Amino acid sequence: MLRAPAAESNKDVILEVLRRFATSGKKVFELASGTGQHMEHFARALPDVTFQPTEVNGRYLHSIVSYLDQSQFPNVRIPLFIDVAKPFNQWALPADFGPHMVDIVLNINMIHICSTAAVKGLFQSADLLLHETNGILMTYGPYAEDGHISPQSNIAFHTNLKAEDPEHGLKDIKYLERLANSSNLRLAEKITVPKNNFILIFSR
């Protein structure tokens, strides 16, 4: 099993917000589940919520399976290989996690380390996954605000990411709002959380 220090440090902060929306009977579809630490933590804390993890990274998929094998959660589905940059109609989805059958799409620490196609795909797929009249897309990570990045540590982080790949780097919240609006979503909440990050709640 893989273990990311960042996931350990932010899992309780994210869970606190997730609890508000992930009430009994809800279905959560996580895009880019990473190592599986978040999924394990959330599934244990919210036993009446059904979770569907996904990943595009093979090592992470194996790690997620290891966490699930260890914990045997009845409320977590087998992880899916999903490339969010690929068209939604190419995804292989379970029958009860199909179009407009999901309550919450969850995405943690992906937007700043993926391609432009993947960022756009996140919003487009959320539109297709979420119920047509309700549901939320909840994202967590560092973002720019009105063209500005702060503090200095985030500026350095952004610079390093752009040097590795020009499509990577902190995305401006206004840009994400435009993508959301084009996918029948709106920015409902911007929640400041520790370590210079935000949780963004996009709703119908």
Beta strands, then each sheet from edge to edge (+ up, - down):
strand 1: 27-30
strand 2: 50-55
strand 3: 80-81
strand 4: 104-108
strand 5: 136-141
strand 6: 186-193
strand 7: 197-203
sheet 1: 3+ 2+ 1+ 4+ 5+ 7- 6+
end
